[in-house]
Every structure is written in structure tokens, then in C-alpha cells.
């Protein structure tokens, strides 16, 4: 008696099956955005030991409080990693109607 798969095609013996070509695994890049607040800071500290090659970035709108920049610098020291600071090409204050 012949065995069939669900779609009624005969099942092949393992020696008859074509070997699958596996795609080479790409290295995964982990990146975490930091807002300058407590939640993203705690997550960064949590992930620091779990994903050693994680990268961090902070978007500087130009409207941040001085304390935010100080906090980012302290966090960078605690993480022992550079936090990439991304700056906008335009002045945020000019693009919004409300002042920061």
C-alpha cells in the first residue's frame, strides 16, 4: 500500500528527497531608540547584558531640556556604549506652531 500526503502526492523516501538549500543566515542588527525618559533607559539597561552588540540612538529635536542631555550622557556611561545622537536637518521650532 502506498502512502500519500494530505494533497494526495506520493511521499518520497528521505533518500529520494532533494536536499534543501539553506540561505546563509544574516547577522541580526539590534537597535534601540532612546527618548531620554525612564522607560527607554530601563529597557536599554535591561538589554545591555542580554544583547551585547545592541546599538542605541537618540533623536535630538533641539527642544530638549538641558537635563535630558545630561541624562543621555549619564546613561551612555552606564551602558559603556556610545549613543548615536541624530539631529534634524531643520529647526523643529520653525516647523511646529507651538513652542517647545
Secondary structure, DSSP 8 states (H G I E B T S, - for coil): ---B-TTS-B---TTTS-------------EEEE-SSHHHHHHHHHHHHHSTT-EEEEEE-S---HHHHHHHHHHHHHHTS-EEEEE-SS-HHHHSSS--
